[in-house]
Amino acid sequence: MPGRGQRWLRCTWRRARVGSGWPRLDVRELNMIRRDALTEYVRGSLWVLPTLSVLGALVAGSLLSLVKTGSGSPLAFQGTADDARTLLIGIAGTMVTVIALLLGLTVVALQLSSTQFSPRLLRNFLRDRPNQIVLSVFVATFAYSAAGLYTVGVSGGGRSASFPRLAVSGAIVLLFVSLGLLVFFADHLLHSIQVDAIMSRVERNTVQVVREGVFAGGEELVGVPEWAVPIAARRSGYVQVVRPHLLLPVAAEHEVCLRLRPRVGEHVVAGTTLAWIWRGSPSDPAPDPQRFSRVLDAGVRVGFERTLEQDAAFGIRQLVDVACKALSPAVNDPYTAVQAIDHLSVIFCALAQRPLGNHIVRDDGGAVVIIPGRRFPEYLAVMCGLIRRYGAREPTVAHALLRLLHNCAAVVADDAERCTAIEEQARIVVTEAERQVAQPTDLALAYAEAESVRQQVAKNRLTAHTLGSRPDESQIP
């Protein structure tokens, strides 16, 4: 019996079909795709919220200008029209200076993050919501004050003694709010460029992706037969998001198997193969790749940069970059590299408990959608390999890597493949450290940690053997 989700997918697809035979997505699905892409763009843009804040400030100023208050009201501005114009001019000029200062400090923070840590961390600063909110309030205060100069103290091209007193009071309120946010921004900026805060944020975001965004895998990758038909990519960029729930109904409708070539986070070039489709036998009619191009555009989002939505390797790459930069001769800061490895330990322990690898979705009719993925040994080899080669001369780095491997070994339980990968990486780390470090006594902690890794792996294998040899109680009479 097909599951509820599969029946819903089939019904959605049947309602979306048209007589021409071209796949057409449901309007709700198209809106969802556009909304996801728009949300991802807005979160990384510095101009969207300030633009909306300017519009909101102009609307608020217009509404407050319609409220008539006397000079005796405690909420009304108590000065004359000339005093109000002078106040608005001063606020507008001050906010221009403050905005220039804010942007200058932001650029300095971005430059420091790019050169000292990793250029891939710039995206995190651009997506920092407090920075966007502070800039939006400053810009809104300037727009509110500048727009008020068109109505305060002037009417029909001449001088006027009447003016919207409540609206002028609103400018004063915005000024004090901006003053408080300026102090907050200075504190937030100083904390946000600290290496501990940067790595902690990357760790937190990546662990969330590991738990919610990474596809569950574990199956062997299905080979591509000779009669498979390639589908070319329409644009160049990185695979950011894959939506199998949009691809499976199309594959089921045409009774084909669909396999993507790149993994999430990998780069594709326009005109090269993005996916293959094939039917069960070479004698069956070959599927038309043009019918699937539009659906692939919706089901596989390709952008100009990598994102963290489904790509845990991108978060790992950011922390690995921090470690490698810290180990470079120009910086020579091994403790920062050790801190990066400690944060990577949290991510890899989360990965070690997840089913990783190729994600395969099947339909009752035999249709298959195959999304290639990274296995745990691949994640481990790339991370350990880069940091190990840069930090081979520093025993504390080798000790930190072995501590990471020990933590992973403690949570993988009886997974033979992962235990073997952990044991192999520990052996390589020790061998490389012995080759680069002149004094064997400097490696005492590394040797002790390597022995702990070996013992933990042996314990896991013994547990797996014990469980495997235990008789099935359901078969005991």
C-alpha positions in Angstrom: 0.0 0.0 0.0 1.4 3.4 -0.9 2.0 5.8 2.0 0.0 8.9 2.6 2.8 11.1 1.4 3.2 9.1 -1.8 -0.5 9.2 -2.5 -0.5 13.0 -2.0 2.4 13.4 -4.4 0.7 11.3 -7.1 -2.6 13.3 -6.7 -0.7 16.6 -6.8 1.1 15.5 -10.0 -2.1 14.3 -11.7 -3.8 17.6 -11.0 -0.9 19.5 -12.4 -0.6 17.6 -15.7 -1.6 19.2 -18.9 -2.6 17.7 -22.2 0.7 18.7 -24.0 2.6 16.3 -21.8 4.9 18.9 -20.4 5.4 18.6 -16.6 3.7 21.5 -14.8 4.1 22.1 -11.1 1.3 23.0 -8.8 0.9 26.7 -8.2 1.4 26.3 -4.4 4.7 24.4 -5.1 5.9 27.1 -7.4 5.0 29.8 -4.8 6.9 27.8 -2.2 10.0 27.5 -4.4 10.0 31.2 -5.1 9.4 32.0 -1.5 12.3 29.9 -0.3 14.6 31.5 -2.9 13.4 35.0 -2.0 13.8 34.3 1.7 17.3 33.1 1.3 18.2 36.2 -0.8 16.6 38.6 1.7 18.4 37.1 4.6 21.7 37.8 3.0 21.0 41.3 1.7 21.8 44.6 3.4 19.5 46.7 1.4 16.1 45.0 1.7 15.3 45.8 5.4 16.6 49.4 5.1 14.4 50.0 2.0 11.4 48.7 3.8 12.2 50.8 6.9 12.4 54.0 4.7 8.9 53.3 3.3 7.6 52.5 6.8 9.1 55.8 8.2 7.5 57.8 5.4 4.1 56.2 6.0 4.4 56.8 9.8 5.4 60.4 9.3 2.4 61.0 7.0 0.0 59.4 9.5 1.4 61.4 12.4 1.2 64.6 10.4 -2.6 64.1 10.2 -2.9 64.1 14.0 -3.8 67.5 15.3 -2.4 68.3 18.7 -2.2 71.6 20.6 1.0 73.1 22.0 -0.2 72.2 25.5 -0.1 68.5 24.8 2.7 66.6 26.6 3.4 64.6 23.5 3.7 67.7 21.2 6.9 69.5 20.3 7.0 72.7 22.4 9.1 74.9 20.1 8.3 77.0 17.1 8.3 76.0 13.4 11.8 77.3 13.0 13.0 75.3 16.0 11.4 72.2 14.5 13.1 72.7 11.2 16.5 73.3 12.9 15.9 70.1 14.9 15.1 68.0 11.8 18.1 69.4 9.9 20.3 68.5 12.8 18.9 65.0 13.1 19.2 64.3 9.4 22.9 65.5 9.3 23.8 63.5 12.4 22.2 60.3 11.0 24.2 60.7 7.8 27.4 60.8 9.8 26.3 57.8 12.0 25.3 55.8 8.9 28.7 56.4 7.4 30.4 55.3 10.6 28.3 52.2 10.8 29.0 51.2 7.3 32.7 51.9 7.8 32.8 49.7 10.9 30.9 47.0 9.1 33.4 47.0 6.2 36.3 46.8 8.7 34.7 43.8 10.3 34.1 42.1 7.0 37.7 42.7 5.9 39.0 41.3 9.2 36.8 38.3 9.0 37.8 37.6 5.4 41.6 38.0 5.9 42.0 36.7 9.4 39.5 33.8 9.4 37.8 32.9 6.0 36.2 34.7 3.1 33.4 32.2 3.3 32.4 33.8 6.7 31.4 37.0 5.0 28.0 35.5 4.3 27.4 35.1 8.0 28.0 38.8 8.7 25.7 39.8 5.8 23.0 37.6 7.3 23.4 39.0 10.8 20.0 40.3 11.6 21.0 42.8 14.4 23.3 44.6 11.9 20.4 44.8 9.4 18.0 46.1 12.0 20.4 48.8 13.3 21.1 50.0 9.8 17.4 50.0 9.0 16.6 52.2 12.1 19.3 54.7 11.2 18.2 55.0 7.6 14.5 55.3 8.7 15.4 58.1 11.1 17.2 60.0 8.4 14.4 59.5 5.9 11.8 60.5 8.5 13.6 63.7 9.4 14.5 64.6 5.8 10.9 64.1 4.7 9.6 66.3 7.5 11.5 69.3 6.1 9.0 69.4 3.2 6.1 70.1 5.6 7.4 71.6 8.8 7.3 75.4 8.7 6.4 75.7 5.0 3.1 75.8 3.2 2.5 76.5 -0.5 6.0 77.8 -0.9 5.8 80.3 2.0 6.5 80.3 5.7 3.9 78.9 8.0 3.7 78.9 11.8 1.6 75.7 12.0 3.3 72.4 11.8 2.6 68.7 12.9 4.0 68.8 16.4 3.4 65.1 17.1 5.4 64.2 14.0 8.3 66.3 15.1 8.2 64.5 18.5 8.4 61.3 16.6 11.7 62.4 15.1 13.0 63.0 18.7 11.9 59.5 19.7 13.7 58.0 16.7 16.8 59.9 17.6 17.0 58.4 21.1 16.2 55.0 19.7 19.1 55.4 17.2 21.4 56.5 20.0 20.6 53.4 22.0 21.1 51.2 18.9 24.4 52.8 18.2 25.7 51.7 21.6 24.2 48.2 21.0 25.8 48.0 17.6 29.3 48.8 18.9 28.9 46.1 21.6 27.5 43.6 19.1 30.2 44.3 16.5 33.0 43.8 19.0 31.5 40.5 20.2 30.6 39.3 16.7 34.2 39.5 15.4 35.6 37.5 18.3 36.8 34.2 16.9 34.9 32.3 19.6 31.6 33.9 18.7 32.3 33.3 15.0 33.1 29.6 15.4 30.2 29.1 17.9 27.7 30.5 15.4 29.1 28.3 12.6 28.9 25.3 14.8 25.3 26.0 15.9 24.1 26.6 12.3 25.9 23.5 11.0 24.6 21.2 13.7 21.1 22.4 12.9 21.6 21.6 9.2 23.0 18.1 10.1 19.8 17.4 12.2 17.3 18.9 9.8 18.7 19.6 6.4 21.1 16.8 5.4 19.4 13.9 3.5 19.3 10.6 5.3 21.3 8.1 3.3 23.1 4.8 3.6 22.2 3.0 0.4 24.7 2.0 -2.3 24.8 4.3 -5.3 22.9 3.0 -8.3 25.1 2.8 -11.4 24.2 4.7 -14.5 23.4 2.2 -17.4 24.8 2.8 -20.9 21.3 3.7 -22.3 20.8 6.5 -19.7 19.9 9.9 -21.2 21.9 12.9 -19.8 20.1 16.1 -18.9 22.3 19.2 -19.2 22.4 22.0 -16.6 20.9 25.2 -17.8 23.1 27.4 -15.6 26.4 27.4 -13.9 26.8 27.5 -10.1 26.6 25.5 -6.9 23.9 23.0 -6.1 22.2 24.7 -3.1 18.9 22.8 -2.6 17.4 19.5 -3.9 13.7 18.8 -3.6 13.1 15.1 -4.2 9.3 15.5 -3.5 9.1 17.5 -6.7 11.3 15.1 -8.8 9.7 11.8 -7.7 6.2 12.5 -9.2 7.7 13.3 -12.6 9.8 10.2 -12.5 6.8 8.1 -11.6 4.7 9.7 -14.3 7.2 8.8 -17.0 8.3 5.5 -15.3 12.0 6.4 -15.3 14.9 6.4 -12.9 16.5 9.8 -12.2 19.9 10.3 -10.7 21.6 13.5 -10.1 25.3 13.8 -10.9 26.5 16.5 -8.4 26.1 16.3 -4.7 24.6 19.2 -2.8 27.3 21.9 -2.5 29.2 20.9 -5.6 29.7 23.1 -8.7 28.1 22.5 -12.1 28.8 24.1 -15.4 26.0 25.0 -17.8 25.9 22.5 -20.6 27.4 19.6 -18.6 25.4 16.7 -17.2 23.2 17.6 -14.3 21.3 14.3 -14.1 20.6 11.1 -15.9 17.3 9.5 -16.7 16.7 5.9 -17.9 14.0 3.2 -18.1 14.4 -0.3 -17.0 15.5 -1.8 -20.3 17.4 -0.6 -23.3 14.6 -1.8 -25.5 12.2 0.7 -23.9 11.7 4.1 -25.6 14.3 6.6 -24.5 12.8 9.4 -22.4 12.9 12.9 -23.7 15.3 15.0 -21.6 13.5 18.3 -22.6 10.5 17.2 -20.6 12.5 17.1 -17.4 14.6 20.2 -17.8 11.9 22.5 -16.3 11.2 20.2 -13.4 14.9 20.0 -12.6 15.1 23.8 -12.6 12.4 23.7 -9.8 13.7 20.6 -8.0 17.4 21.5 -8.1 18.3 25.0 -7.2 21.6 26.2 -8.6 23.1 29.5 -7.3 26.3 31.5 -7.5 27.4 30.6 -4.0 27.2 27.7 -1.5 24.6 27.9 1.2 24.0 26.0 4.5 20.4 24.9 3.8 21.3 21.3 3.0 25.1 21.5 2.8 26.7 20.6 6.1 30.1 20.4 4.4 30.0 24.1 3.8 29.8 24.8 7.6 32.7 22.3 8.1 34.6 24.1 5.4 34.3 27.4 7.2 35.7 26.0 10.4 38.5 24.2 8.5 39.4 27.5 6.9 39.7 29.1 10.3 42.0 26.4 11.5 44.2 26.5 8.3 44.4 30.3 8.4 45.5 30.1 12.1 48.2 27.5 11.2 49.6 29.6 8.4 53.1 31.1 8.9 51.7 34.6 8.6 49.3 34.1 11.6 50.9 31.2 13.6 48.1 30.8 16.1 47.8 27.1 16.8 45.4 27.6 19.7 42.8 29.1 17.4 43.2 25.9 15.3 42.6 23.8 18.4 39.5 25.8 19.1 38.2 25.2 15.6 38.8 21.5 16.0 36.9 21.5 19.2 33.9 23.1 17.4 34.3 20.6 14.6 34.1 17.8 17.2 30.5 18.8 18.0 29.6 18.8 14.3 31.2 15.4 13.6 29.6 13.8 16.7 26.3 14.9 15.3 27.2 13.5 11.8 28.4 10.3 13.4 24.9 9.6 14.7 23.1 10.3 11.4 22.6 7.9 8.4 24.7 9.5 5.7 25.4 8.8 2.1 23.2 8.5 -1.0 19.5 9.4 -0.6 17.2 7.2 -2.7 13.5 7.8 -3.0 11.3 5.1 -4.6 7.8 4.9 -5.9 5.6 1.9 -5.8 5.6 1.7 -9.6 9.4 1.3 -9.8 10.4 5.0 -10.3 13.5 6.1 -8.4 15.1 9.4 -7.6 18.8 9.2 -6.5 20.6 12.0 -4.8 24.3 11.3 -4.3 25.6 12.2 -0.8 28.8 12.2 1.2 29.5 9.4 3.6 31.0 9.9 7.1 34.5 8.7 6.1 34.5 11.3 3.3 33.6 14.1 5.7 36.3 12.9 8.1 39.0 12.5 5.5 38.6 16.0 4.1 38.6 17.7 7.5 41.4 15.7 9.1 43.5 15.8 5.9 43.5 19.6 5.5 44.2 20.4 9.1 46.7 17.6 9.5 48.8 18.8 6.6 48.9 22.4 7.8 49.4 21.6 11.5 51.7 18.5 11.3 54.5 20.3 13.1 52.3 21.2 16.1 51.7 18.4 18.6 48.7 20.2 20.2 46.9 20.1 16.8 47.6 16.4 16.5 46.3 15.9 20.0 43.1 17.9 19.2 42.4 15.9 16.0 42.8 12.6 18.0 40.5 13.9 20.6 37.9 14.6 17.9 38.3 11.1 16.6 37.9 9.7 20.1 34.7 11.6 20.6 33.4 10.3 17.3 34.4 6.7 18.2 32.4 7.1 21.4 29.2 7.8 19.6 29.3 5.7 16.4 28.7 2.5 18.4 29.0 -0.6 16.3 29.2 1.0 12.8 32.1 -0.9 11.2 32.7 1.5 8.3 32.9 4.5 10.5 35.1 2.8 13.1 37.5 1.8 10.4 37.6 5.3 9.1 38.2 6.7 12.5 41.0 4.2 13.2 42.6 4.9 9.8 42.6 8.7 10.4 44.1 8.3 13.8 46.9 6.2 12.4 47.6 8.8 9.7 47.6 11.6 12.2 50.1 9.8 14.5 52.3 8.9 11.5 52.4 12.4 10.2 53.2 13.9 13.6 56.0 11.4 14.1 57.5 12.4 10.8 57.3 16.2 11.5 58.0 16.5 15.2 61.6 16.1 16.2 61.1 15.4 19.9 59.1 12.2 20.7 58.3 13.5 24.2 56.3 16.3 22.6 53.9 13.6 21.3 53.1 12.0 24.7 49.6 13.4 24.8 49.0 12.5 21.2 50.1 8.9 21.8 47.9 8.6 24.9 44.9 9.9 22.9 45.6 7.6 20.0 45.6 4.7 22.4 42.2 5.8 23.7 40.9 5.9 20.2 42.2 2.4 19.6 40.6 1.1 22.7 37.3 2.7 22.0 37.2 1.3 18.5 38.1 -2.2 19.8 35.3 -1.8 22.4 32.8 -0.9 19.7 33.8 -3.9 17.6 33.6 -6.2 20.6 30.1 -4.9 21.3 29.1 -5.4 17.7 30.4 -9.0 17.8 28.6 -9.8 21.0 25.3 -8.4 19.7 25.8 -10.3 16.4 26.5 -13.6 18.1 23.6 -13.3 20.6 20.7 -15.7 19.6 17.5 -14.2 18.6 15.1 -14.5 21.6 12.1 -14.7 19.3 13.4 -18.0 17.9 14.0 -19.6 21.3 11.1 -22.0 22.1 
